[in-house]
């Protein structure tokens, strides 16, 4: 099993709990505003998982860029707005989605108090050597909650699904799961994938809070929670305004909500604030103020912010040139496994 094969990985402590008459394993990410997440063991039998895995292996994956790191995603969407997509929603995958809808959605409604929740979007992902083996820590921006069904036996890979409460990769903790187990979490969970060896396939269903929100590709829960002070919701709302995705494009509002989350201590938002101010989105460009926010994120352990701070000291951008500080921040950032330099387009790679 997962535990026996991967004793060296740091694992999330899971504790048995009862939710509305159903037993599950509860985990906590311990981040600023993260809600608990759940593992429901042995929910989907091999009679459904095995055919779904074979279908996932046979289906043609898209290599469009993932918004988490702008690298090829190797995924394929099989359901949008609650409707299976013709040509790609092959029966074995539809059957698995229907099983999750029947068996797991009632648990989601109880655990996250969303009586009108619906399964809205579903997709399959693969992680293989020479393609893609990781997705950095991120939030599921367009989902109210997420259901994940691992399709690959745990013996086929090491690593897998992790949660990351802090900015530094050393705060990652992996969630022990087997094929047929189910993970359920909401949009506040900072999570990602890191496959160290082997390959992994998974089926993911994004849950919308209501059918009307799903039909309209809207995420009204972010604005509601942002107004109540939820830092992750504020950060996501800022992203939505910045991209014009789910909200009217408005750089001023984007920066306003991003700064609220940044001032509240959310590192992801501090990094975003640095980039927006650096590039003059929603305000006049100011390299010195941008450096302040990058420094906040860097001191919290964010690898991209550390690498950007190094470049700013090398080039004297927003501050004086200082090779000692540049070397210091470069060593910290580059030492984090899987670190990617993101941020301003002139430096991102």
Secondary structure, DSSP 8 states (H G I E B T S, - for coil): -HHHHTTTS-B---EEEEETTEEEEEE----SS---EEEETT-S-HHHHHHHHHHHHHS--B--B-TTTSSB--EEEEEETTEE-TTT--HHHHHHHHHHHHHTHHHHHHHTT-TT-EEEEEEEEEEBTTTB-EEEEE--TT-SEEEEEE-S-GGGEEEEEEEESSSSGGGEEE----TT-EEEEETT--EEEEEEEE-EEEEEEEEESSHHHHHTT--HHHHHHHHTT-HHHHHHHHHHHHHTSSS---HHHHHHHHHHHHHTT-HHHHHHHHHHHHHTSSS---HHHHHHHHHHHHHHT-HHHHHHHHHHHHHTSSS---HHHHHHHHHHHHTSTT----SSTTT--
